Amino acid sequence: MKQPGLTLTLTALHLLYWRAWAALEVSMEDRREVLLGSGAEIPCVFSLDQPAADLKIEWFVSLSGGNKQRIHYKTGSEEPQVEATRYTDRISVSYNSSTNGNSVLTISSTQLSDEQEYFCRVSADSASDEKHTQLLVFQPPSPPTIEAEKHVSAGSDKMEKIATCIAENAYPAPKVLWHKDGIPLQPSDDDVYVMNSVTVQPSFLQTLQSTLHLKMVKKEDKDAEFYCEISYFTVGGESMMESDHVKITVHYSATELKMYQVSPERLVKEGDRVEIRCEGDGNLSPAITFSRNGDEIESQNENLMVLENVNRANSGEYLCSYTEDWVNYLHSNFTLKVHFMDDVVITPEQPAELDEGQNLSLSCNALCSLPTRTVWYKDNKQLDEGNILTLSSVSSKSSGTYTCKVQAPDLPELSGESSVDVTVRGKPEITDKIEIISLENKNMFNLSCSTTGHPTPNITWSLSDEQTRVDVWNMETDDSVISIITISTTSTVNASCIATNEMGTVLTSISVEPDKFEDSTTVTTGTTSSSTTGPPTSHNQTESSGFIIAILIILVLLLAIGGSVFYFLYKKGKIPCGRSGKQDLTKESASKDDFWWR
């Protein structure tokens, strides 16, 4: 099928040669352009003043030395003939043998070797005419690649290689134009030199390699952008492509050195790993030497000094230096300050036991290279700030662990703390009212009493009817004591809990009325004030009937007493889970009214 362009060409050629009024005239285009691998159509138009019986049309291709080779022909009404040439399998020819006839030579899968002159010869009777068309085959290059030099010296009076540009697999060979910051560089003997070379591949495709050289490269050229522009011929005219833009690495000597701390990115404290870098304003990598007080310091990195686990002795001035060609000597100084904090000390370290009403002054100090902030805590609760703490008119609530924490606000990682235990001697205090818990046996009850004091108090029980007493258990934890007594009664009994130490005695009392426990409720009453107890626990009382053998009653009674005591302690949280040793049963928080600060 003929292409639209070819149809227009044939029409134009017919019109042109009808006007010539020649007996036989052949017309062809001067040139045809195609891309490598595509199809090429070459038209040939002729005109006759009258029909010819022996019309013959022949196609030729030029050979070296000015010779021609016939590749296809047709004589009169005979079938077209194809010559045995390298074109045999790739060409086809159409023929129109009228007085205004034409013939079109089609070449498929064009090759670079197809770029030749193609001749069309028409013969009729004794007349003959021949014309030719030049076939041009193009192959655009691949996008150009560019590689900048890694080491370019500034200030050299020699030509320095800047970059290399390569455009591959083109036909014909492309042209190159170098640019710097968008400005074309014209080759000259003084400042710009461009070396181009073209390599012909076995496929006849050509590769262009172009290298740019500059003289007197400047320090500022490190920011310049270089690229190459490739221009090449293709169907329809000339086209162009640009490479990537690249920057070169310009090496130039330093005029000054700068020494600075890389890490940590804060103030330095003892135990830190410190990195100090030394850099110049040049783009070379000089051999830098680190030293302190004239003693050289080894460094694994040529411009980085590392100090491991520093202490205050590492404080001082450090020097980095280098000499270029034994002439250009440069150096820089850096002062390192390693901050520190000694152990926090509380005075007195272990104060004597205090009696109620006495005063105590605690002092907290730590030698530090930075301003510090001191905060006092008691039993992990913040009290106030200041390095002096005064306890005035102490009471039992003043007992506990006092901790002072010292920190440098400018370097929070620099901190320390110390603690001291303060003990106040005083008479016992009842911390809970006597609590009554009924047992499964409706006539048996557990009474509990809690007290604190230093020295640790001793608890005894006084009953209005000592015959009701079954057993007593005491549990001591630090300065606290819990006592549980089990009684068995069917009538009202008055019970008193008496706490005693060498500083005094206190007591609290309660009345146990069995009739009030018929509904299986727990009742807590007392005659002295105390802290709130935990939630009461109730048990269903079971009715007993009949007479039971005496020994069975005793066994059941002992099991009930042991189980009730354990259950009572568990419900009140007095038996810790998974721990051993003494436990704090009560923890009284200190009031700020007990302290005076300065």
C-alpha positions as CSV (number, residue, x, y, z in Angstrom):
1,M,0.0,0.0,0.0
2,K,1.5,3.3,-1.0
3,Q,2.1,6.0,1.6
4,P,0.2,9.3,1.3
5,G,3.5,11.2,0.8
6,L,4.5,8.9,-2.0
7,T,1.2,9.5,-3.8
8,L,1.7,13.2,-3.6
9,T,5.2,12.9,-4.9
10,L,4.1,10.8,-7.9
11,T,1.3,13.3,-8.7
12,A,3.7,16.2,-8.6
13,L,6.2,14.4,-10.8
14,H,3.5,13.6,-13.4
15,L,2.3,17.2,-13.6
16,L,5.8,18.5,-14.0
17,Y,6.7,16.2,-16.9
18,W,3.4,16.6,-18.8
19,R,4.4,20.2,-19.2
20,A,7.8,19.2,-20.6
21,W,6.1,17.7,-23.8
22,A,9.0,15.3,-24.1
23,A,8.7,12.0,-26.0
24,L,10.1,10.1,-22.9
25,E,11.0,11.7,-19.6
26,V,12.0,10.1,-16.3
27,S,11.7,12.0,-12.9
28,M,13.0,11.1,-9.4
29,E,13.6,12.9,-6.1
30,D,17.2,14.0,-5.3
31,R,17.1,12.2,-1.9
32,R,15.1,10.1,0.4
33,E,15.7,9.9,4.2
34,V,14.8,6.9,6.4
35,L,15.7,5.6,9.9
36,L,17.8,2.5,10.3
37,G,15.6,-0.6,10.2
38,S,12.6,1.1,8.7
39,G,11.2,0.7,5.2
40,A,12.3,2.9,2.3
41,E,10.2,3.7,-0.8
42,I,11.9,5.3,-3.9
43,P,9.5,6.5,-6.6
44,C,10.2,6.8,-10.3
45,V,7.8,8.6,-12.6
46,F,8.0,8.7,-16.4
47,S,5.9,10.0,-19.3
48,L,5.5,8.9,-23.0
49,D,3.9,10.9,-25.9
50,Q,2.4,7.6,-27.1
51,P,2.1,4.0,-25.8
52,A,5.1,1.8,-26.4
53,A,4.9,-2.0,-26.9
54,D,8.4,-2.7,-25.9
55,L,8.5,-0.6,-22.7
56,K,11.3,-1.7,-20.3
57,I,11.8,-0.4,-16.7
58,E,15.1,-1.3,-14.8
59,W,16.4,-0.5,-11.3
60,F,20.1,-0.2,-10.5
61,V,22.2,0.5,-7.4
62,S,25.5,2.2,-7.5
63,L,28.7,0.3,-6.7
64,S,32.2,1.5,-5.9
65,G,34.2,2.8,-8.7
66,G,31.2,4.3,-10.4
67,N,29.7,1.0,-11.5
68,K,26.0,0.0,-11.3
69,Q,24.3,-3.3,-10.5
70,R,20.9,-4.1,-11.7
71,I,18.6,-5.4,-9.0
72,H,15.1,-5.5,-10.7
73,Y,13.5,-5.0,-14.1
74,K,10.3,-5.5,-16.2
75,T,10.0,-5.8,-20.0
76,G,6.7,-5.1,-21.7
77,S,4.0,-7.4,-20.5
78,E,6.4,-10.0,-19.1
79,E,6.6,-10.7,-15.4
80,P,8.9,-8.6,-13.3
81,Q,12.4,-10.1,-12.7
82,V,14.5,-9.9,-9.5
83,E,18.3,-10.2,-9.8
84,A,20.3,-12.3,-7.4
85,T,21.8,-9.6,-5.2
86,R,22.0,-8.8,-1.5
87,Y,18.6,-7.0,-2.0
88,T,16.8,-10.0,-3.4
89,D,14.9,-10.9,-0.2
90,R,14.3,-7.3,0.9
91,I,13.0,-5.5,-2.1
92,S,9.8,-5.3,-4.0
93,V,8.9,-3.2,-7.1
94,S,5.5,-1.9,-8.4
95,Y,5.0,-1.1,-12.1
96,N,2.5,1.1,-14.0
97,S,3.3,0.9,-17.7
98,S,0.9,3.5,-19.0
99,T,2.0,6.6,-20.9
100,N,2.1,8.4,-17.6
101,G,3.6,5.5,-15.7
102,N,5.5,5.0,-12.5
103,S,7.5,2.4,-10.6
104,V,8.2,2.3,-6.9
105,L,11.2,0.5,-5.4
106,T,10.5,-0.6,-1.7
107,I,13.4,-1.7,0.5
108,S,12.4,-3.3,3.9
109,S,14.5,-3.3,7.1
110,T,17.0,-0.8,5.8
111,Q,20.7,-1.2,6.6
112,L,23.5,1.3,6.8
113,S,24.9,-0.3,3.6
114,D,21.7,0.6,1.8
115,E,22.8,4.2,1.8
116,Q,23.5,4.4,-1.9
117,E,22.3,6.0,-5.2
118,Y,19.3,4.1,-6.8
119,F,18.8,4.5,-10.5
120,C,15.6,4.1,-12.5
121,R,16.0,3.6,-16.3
122,V,13.0,3.6,-18.7
123,S,13.4,2.5,-22.4
124,A,10.8,2.6,-25.1
125,D,11.5,2.0,-28.8
126,S,14.7,3.9,-29.5
127,A,14.2,6.3,-26.6
128,S,15.7,5.9,-23.1
129,D,16.0,8.1,-20.0
130,E,17.5,7.5,-16.5
131,K,17.4,9.4,-13.2
132,H,18.6,8.6,-9.6
133,T,17.8,9.2,-5.9
134,Q,20.2,9.2,-3.1
135,L,19.0,7.2,-0.1
136,L,20.2,8.4,3.3
137,V,19.9,6.2,6.4
138,F,20.0,7.7,9.9
139,Q,20.4,6.3,13.4
140,P,20.1,8.8,16.3
141,P,22.6,8.2,19.1
142,S,21.7,6.9,22.5
143,P,21.3,9.6,25.2
144,P,24.8,10.9,26.0
145,T,26.5,10.0,29.2
146,I,28.9,12.2,31.1
147,E,31.5,11.5,33.8
148,A,33.3,14.3,35.8
149,E,36.8,14.0,36.9
150,K,37.3,13.2,40.6
151,H,40.5,15.1,41.1
152,V,40.9,18.6,39.5
153,S,43.6,20.8,40.9
154,A,42.9,24.5,41.1
155,G,45.4,27.2,40.0
156,S,47.4,24.8,37.7
157,D,48.8,26.3,34.5
158,K,48.4,22.9,32.8
159,M,45.3,21.7,31.0
160,E,43.1,19.9,33.6
161,K,40.8,17.2,32.4
162,I,37.3,18.2,33.4
163,A,34.8,15.6,32.1
164,T,34.2,13.0,29.4
165,C,31.0,12.8,27.3
166,I,30.0,9.7,25.2
167,A,27.3,9.3,22.6
168,E,27.0,5.8,21.3
169,N,25.6,3.9,18.3
170,A,24.8,6.9,15.9
171,Y,24.9,7.3,12.2
172,P,26.3,9.5,11.0
173,A,28.7,10.5,13.8
174,P,27.2,13.3,16.0
175,K,28.8,16.6,16.9
176,V,29.4,17.9,20.5
177,L,29.4,21.3,22.1
178,W,30.5,21.7,25.8
179,H,28.8,24.1,28.2
180,K,29.7,25.6,31.6
181,D,26.9,27.1,33.6
182,G,24.8,27.2,30.4
183,I,27.5,29.1,28.4
184,P,29.0,27.4,25.4
185,L,32.7,26.7,25.6
186,Q,34.6,27.4,22.3
187,P,37.9,25.5,21.9
188,S,40.9,27.8,22.1
189,D,44.6,27.3,22.5
190,D,44.8,29.2,25.7
191,D,42.0,28.1,28.0
192,V,39.7,25.4,26.4
193,Y,40.7,22.2,24.7
194,V,38.3,19.6,23.5
195,M,39.5,16.2,22.2
196,N,37.0,14.2,20.1
197,S,37.3,10.7,18.8
198,V,34.9,8.5,16.8
199,T,34.9,4.8,16.9
200,V,33.2,2.8,14.1
201,Q,31.5,-0.4,15.3
202,P,31.3,-3.6,13.2
203,S,27.7,-2.7,12.6
204,F,29.0,0.6,11.1
205,L,27.3,2.6,13.9
206,Q,29.6,5.2,15.3
207,T,30.4,6.2,18.9
208,L,31.6,9.7,19.8
209,Q,33.8,10.3,22.8
210,S,34.6,13.9,23.7
211,T,36.9,15.1,26.6
212,L,36.9,18.7,27.9
213,H,40.1,20.2,29.3
214,L,40.4,23.6,31.0
215,K,43.4,25.6,32.1
216,M,43.6,27.7,35.3
217,V,40.7,26.0,37.1
218,K,39.5,28.2,40.0
219,K,38.3,27.4,43.5
220,E,34.9,28.7,42.5
221,D,34.6,26.1,39.7
222,K,33.6,23.6,42.3
223,D,30.1,25.0,42.1
224,A,30.0,25.2,38.3
225,E,27.8,22.8,36.2
226,F,29.2,21.2,33.1
227,Y,27.4,19.3,30.4
228,C,27.7,18.4,26.7
229,E,25.2,19.0,23.9
230,I,25.1,16.4,21.2
231,S,23.7,17.4,17.7
232,Y,23.0,14.8,15.1
233,F,21.2,14.4,11.7
234,T,18.0,12.5,11.4
235,V,14.9,12.3,9.1
236,G,13.7,15.8,8.5
237,G,16.8,17.7,9.7
238,E,19.1,18.2,12.6
239,S,18.3,17.4,16.3
240,M,20.1,17.6,19.6
241,M,20.3,16.1,23.1
242,E,21.9,17.2,26.4
243,S,23.7,15.1,28.9
244,D,23.2,15.3,32.7
245,H,24.7,18.3,34.4
246,V,27.7,17.5,36.6
247,K,30.0,19.2,39.1
248,I,33.7,18.6,39.4
249,T,35.7,18.0,42.6
250,V,38.2,20.9,42.7
251,H,41.2,20.3,45.0
252,Y,42.7,23.4,46.5
253,S,44.9,24.1,49.5
254,A,43.5,25.4,52.8
255,T,44.2,28.8,54.1
256,E,43.0,28.1,57.7
257,L,42.0,25.2,60.0
258,K,38.9,24.9,62.2
259,M,38.8,22.6,65.2
260,Y,35.4,21.8,66.8
261,Q,33.6,19.2,68.9
262,V,31.5,16.6,67.0
263,S,30.1,14.6,69.8
264,P,28.5,14.6,72.3
265,E,26.3,17.4,71.1
266,R,26.1,18.9,74.6
267,L,28.5,19.7,77.4
268,V,31.0,17.0,78.2
269,K,30.9,15.1,81.4
270,E,33.2,12.4,82.9
271,G,32.8,9.0,81.2
272,D,31.8,10.5,77.8
273,R,33.3,9.5,74.5
274,V,34.4,12.7,72.8
275,E,35.0,13.3,69.1
276,I,36.9,16.4,68.0
277,R,37.2,17.2,64.2
278,C,39.8,19.4,62.5
279,E,39.0,20.7,59.0
280,G,40.4,23.2,56.6
281,D,38.7,25.5,54.2
282,G,40.5,23.7,51.3
283,N,39.3,20.8,49.3
284,L,42.4,18.6,49.9
285,S,42.8,16.0,52.6
286,P,45.9,17.0,54.4
287,A,47.7,14.9,57.0
288,I,46.5,16.5,60.2
289,T,48.4,16.0,63.5
290,F,46.6,16.3,66.9
291,S,48.6,17.1,70.0
292,R,48.3,18.4,73.6
293,N,51.0,20.1,75.5
294,G,53.4,19.1,72.8
295,D,52.6,15.4,72.9
296,E,51.1,14.0,69.7
297,I,47.8,12.1,70.0
298,E,47.1,9.1,67.7
299,S,44.0,9.3,65.6
300,Q,42.5,6.5,63.5
301,N,40.8,9.0,61.2
302,E,43.1,11.6,59.6
303,N,40.9,14.6,60.7
304,L,39.1,13.1,63.8
305,M,40.4,12.8,67.3
306,V,38.6,10.4,69.7
307,L,38.9,10.5,73.5
308,E,37.4,7.5,75.3
309,N,35.9,7.6,78.8
310,V,37.2,11.1,79.5
311,N,37.7,12.5,83.0
312,R,38.5,16.0,84.4
313,A,42.2,15.4,83.8
314,N,41.4,15.5,80.0
315,S,40.3,19.1,80.3
316,G,42.6,21.6,78.5
317,E,43.7,22.9,75.2
318,Y,44.2,20.7,72.1
319,L,46.0,21.6,68.9
320,C,45.6,20.4,65.3
321,S,48.1,21.3,62.6
322,Y,49.5,20.4,59.2
323,T,52.3,21.5,56.9
324,E,51.9,21.6,53.2
325,D,55.2,21.1,51.3
326,W,57.0,22.1,54.5
327,V,56.1,25.7,53.8
328,N,52.4,26.4,54.5
329,Y,52.0,25.7,58.2
330,L,48.4,25.9,59.6
331,H,47.1,25.2,63.0
332,S,43.9,25.6,65.2
333,N,43.2,25.3,69.0
334,F,40.3,23.9,70.9
335,T,39.7,24.0,74.6
336,L,37.9,21.0,76.1
337,K,36.1,21.3,79.4
338,V,35.2,18.0,81.1
339,H,32.5,18.6,83.7
340,F,32.2,16.5,86.8
341,M,30.2,15.9,90.0
342,D,31.7,14.2,93.0
343,D,29.6,11.9,95.3
344,V,26.7,13.5,97.1
345,V,27.3,13.7,100.8
346,I,24.7,14.3,103.5
347,T,25.9,15.6,106.9
348,P,25.5,14.1,109.4
349,E,25.7,10.8,107.5
350,Q,23.9,8.7,110.2
351,P,22.2,11.0,112.8
352,A,21.5,9.7,116.3
353,E,18.0,8.7,117.2
354,L,15.9,11.7,118.1
355,D,13.4,12.1,120.8
356,E,10.0,13.8,120.0
357,G,10.3,17.5,120.0
358,Q,14.0,17.7,119.1
359,N,15.4,19.5,116.0
360,L,17.7,18.2,113.3
361,S,19.6,20.0,110.5
362,L,20.7,18.0,107.4
363,S,23.2,19.3,104.9
364,C,23.6,18.0,101.3
365,N,26.6,18.9,99.2
366,A,28.4,17.7,96.1
367,L,31.5,19.2,94.5
368,C,30.5,20.0,90.9
369,S,32.0,22.0,88.0
370,L,28.6,23.5,87.1
371,P,25.9,25.3,89.2
372,T,23.6,22.7,90.7
373,R,20.0,22.3,92.0
374,T,19.3,20.3,95.1
375,V,15.9,18.7,95.9
376,W,14.9,16.8,99.1
377,Y,12.6,13.8,99.1
378,K,11.1,11.8,101.9
379,D,9.8,8.3,101.1
380,N,10.0,9.2,97.4
381,K,7.8,12.3,97.8
382,Q,9.3,15.7,96.9
383,L,9.5,18.1,99.8
384,D,11.4,21.2,98.7
385,E,14.6,22.6,97.3
386,G,17.8,23.7,99.0
387,N,21.0,22.1,100.3
388,I,20.0,22.6,104.0
389,L,17.0,20.8,105.5
390,T,15.9,21.5,109.1
391,L,13.5,19.3,111.0
392,S,11.9,21.2,113.8
393,S,10.0,19.6,116.8
394,V,10.1,16.1,115.3
395,S,7.4,13.6,115.9
396,S,7.0,9.9,115.0
397,K,5.8,11.0,111.5
398,S,9.2,12.6,110.9
399,S,10.8,9.1,110.9
400,G,11.7,7.8,107.5
401,T,14.3,7.9,104.7
402,Y,15.4,11.4,103.4
403,T,17.0,11.6,100.0
404,C,18.7,14.6,98.5
405,K,19.1,14.7,94.7
406,V,21.7,17.0,93.1
407,Q,21.6,17.9,89.4
408,A,23.3,20.4,87.1
409,P,20.5,22.1,85.1
410,D,22.9,22.9,82.2
411,L,23.9,19.2,82.0
412,P,21.0,17.1,83.3
413,E,23.0,13.9,82.7
414,L,25.3,15.1,85.5
415,S,23.4,14.1,88.7
416,G,23.8,12.2,91.9
417,E,21.9,11.4,95.1
418,S,22.3,10.2,98.7
419,S,20.0,9.1,101.5
420,V,19.8,9.0,105.3
421,D,17.4,7.3,107.7
422,V,15.9,9.4,110.5
423,T,14.4,7.7,113.5
424,V,12.3,9.5,116.2
425,R,11.8,7.9,119.6
426,G,8.3,8.1,121.0
427,K,5.5,6.4,122.8
428,P,3.4,4.0,120.8
429,E,0.5,5.1,118.6
430,I,-2.6,3.1,117.8
431,T,-2.9,3.2,114.1
432,D,-6.2,1.4,113.7
433,K,-9.3,0.9,115.8
434,I,-9.8,-2.6,117.1
435,E,-11.6,-4.5,114.4
436,I,-13.9,-7.4,115.1
437,I,-14.4,-10.2,112.6
438,S,-16.9,-13.0,113.3
439,L,-15.8,-16.5,112.5
440,E,-17.9,-19.4,111.1
441,N,-18.5,-20.5,114.6
442,K,-20.9,-17.8,115.7
443,N,-19.5,-17.7,119.2
444,M,-15.9,-17.1,118.1
445,F,-14.3,-13.7,117.1
446,N,-11.0,-12.3,116.0
447,L,-10.0,-8.9,117.3
448,S,-7.1,-7.0,115.6
449,C,-5.0,-4.1,116.9
450,S,-2.2,-2.2,115.1
451,T,0.4,0.1,116.6
452,T,3.6,1.9,115.7
453,G,6.4,3.5,117.7
454,H,10.2,3.5,118.3
455,P,11.4,1.5,120.1
456,T,9.1,-1.2,118.7
457,P,6.1,-1.4,121.1
458,N,4.8,-4.6,122.8
459,I,1.0,-5.3,122.6
460,T,-0.9,-7.1,125.3
461,W,-4.7,-7.7,125.6
462,S,-6.9,-7.2,128.6
463,L,-10.3,-9.0,128.7
464,S,-13.1,-8.4,131.1
465,D,-13.5,-12.2,131.0
466,E,-10.2,-13.9,130.6
467,Q,-12.0,-17.3,130.2
468,T,-13.0,-16.2,126.7
469,R,-9.4,-16.0,125.6
470,V,-8.4,-18.7,123.0
471,D,-5.1,-17.6,121.5
472,V,-3.0,-14.5,120.5
473,W,-0.8,-13.9,117.4
474,N,1.6,-11.0,117.1
475,M,3.4,-9.9,113.8
476,E,6.2,-7.4,114.0
477,T,7.4,-5.3,111.0
478,D,10.0,-2.7,111.6
479,D,8.5,-0.2,114.1
480,S,5.0,-1.6,113.7
481,V,3.1,-4.4,115.5
482,I,-0.1,-6.2,114.6
483,S,-1.8,-8.3,117.2
484,I,-4.8,-10.7,116.8
485,I,-6.6,-12.3,119.6
486,T,-9.3,-15.0,119.2
487,I,-12.0,-15.1,121.8
488,S,-15.0,-17.4,122.3
489,T,-18.0,-16.0,124.1
490,T,-21.8,-15.9,124.1
491,S,-22.1,-12.8,126.2
492,T,-20.6,-9.2,126.1
493,V,-16.9,-9.0,126.7
494,N,-14.8,-5.8,127.0
495,A,-11.4,-6.0,125.3
496,S,-8.5,-3.6,125.6
497,C,-5.4,-3.4,123.3
498,I,-2.4,-2.1,125.3
499,A,0.8,-0.9,123.5
500,T,3.9,-0.3,125.6
501,N,7.5,0.7,125.0
502,E,10.1,2.5,127.1
503,M,8.7,5.9,126.1
504,G,5.1,5.2,127.3
505,T,1.9,3.3,127.1
506,V,-1.4,3.7,125.1
507,L,-4.5,1.6,124.9
508,T,-7.8,1.4,123.1
509,S,-10.9,-0.6,124.1
510,I,-14.0,-2.1,122.5
511,S,-17.1,-4.1,123.6
512,V,-17.8,-7.4,121.8
513,E,-21.6,-8.2,121.8
514,P,-22.2,-11.6,120.2
515,D,-26.0,-10.9,119.8
516,K,-25.1,-8.2,117.2
517,F,-23.4,-10.7,114.9
518,E,-26.4,-13.0,114.3
519,D,-26.8,-11.4,110.8
520,S,-23.2,-12.4,109.9
521,T,-21.9,-8.8,109.7
522,T,-18.6,-7.4,110.8
523,V,-18.7,-4.5,113.3
524,T,-15.8,-2.2,114.2
525,T,-15.9,0.1,117.2
526,G,-13.4,1.7,119.5
527,T,-12.7,4.4,122.0
528,T,-9.6,5.9,120.4
529,S,-9.1,7.7,117.0
530,S,-7.3,5.8,114.3
531,S,-6.7,5.6,110.6
532,T,-9.4,4.0,108.4
533,T,-9.2,0.3,108.1
534,G,-9.7,-1.8,105.0
535,P,-13.2,-3.0,103.9
536,P,-14.8,-5.3,106.5
537,T,-15.2,-9.0,105.7
538,S,-18.3,-11.1,106.5
539,H,-18.8,-14.8,106.6
540,N,-21.9,-16.8,106.7
541,Q,-22.5,-18.3,110.1
542,T,-23.5,-21.9,110.1
543,E,-26.0,-23.3,112.4
544,S,-24.9,-26.2,114.5
545,S,-27.2,-28.8,115.9
546,G,-27.0,-31.7,118.1
547,F,-24.2,-32.8,120.4
548,I,-20.8,-33.5,119.0
549,I,-18.1,-35.6,120.5
550,A,-15.7,-33.5,122.6
551,I,-12.6,-34.4,120.8
552,L,-14.2,-33.5,117.4
553,I,-15.2,-30.1,118.8
554,I,-11.6,-29.4,119.8
555,L,-10.2,-30.4,116.4
556,V,-12.7,-28.3,114.5
557,L,-12.0,-25.4,116.9
558,L,-8.3,-25.4,116.2
559,L,-8.8,-25.6,112.4
560,A,-11.3,-22.7,112.6
561,I,-8.9,-20.6,114.6
562,G,-5.9,-21.1,112.3
563,G,-7.9,-20.6,109.1
564,S,-9.7,-17.5,110.4
565,V,-6.4,-15.9,111.4
566,F,-4.8,-16.6,108.0
567,Y,-7.9,-15.3,106.2
568,F,-8.1,-12.2,108.3
569,L,-4.4,-11.3,107.7
570,Y,-4.9,-12.0,103.9
571,K,-8.0,-9.8,103.6
572,K,-6.3,-6.9,105.4
573,G,-3.2,-7.2,103.2
574,K,-0.9,-8.1,106.1
575,I,0.4,-11.2,104.5
576,P,2.5,-10.3,101.4
577,C,2.4,-12.5,98.3
578,G,5.7,-13.9,97.1
579,R,7.9,-11.9,99.5
580,S,10.0,-12.7,102.6
581,G,11.3,-10.7,105.5
582,K,9.6,-7.9,107.4
583,Q,7.1,-5.7,105.6
584,D,6.0,-2.1,106.2
585,L,2.4,-2.4,107.5
586,T,1.7,1.3,107.8
587,K,3.3,4.2,106.0
588,E,2.5,7.6,107.3
589,S,3.3,10.5,104.9
590,A,5.3,13.4,106.3
591,S,3.5,16.8,106.5
592,K,5.3,19.9,105.4
593,D,4.4,21.4,108.7
594,D,7.0,19.2,110.3
595,F,9.9,20.9,108.3
596,W,11.6,24.2,108.2
597,W,13.8,25.1,105.2
598,R,16.6,27.5,104.6
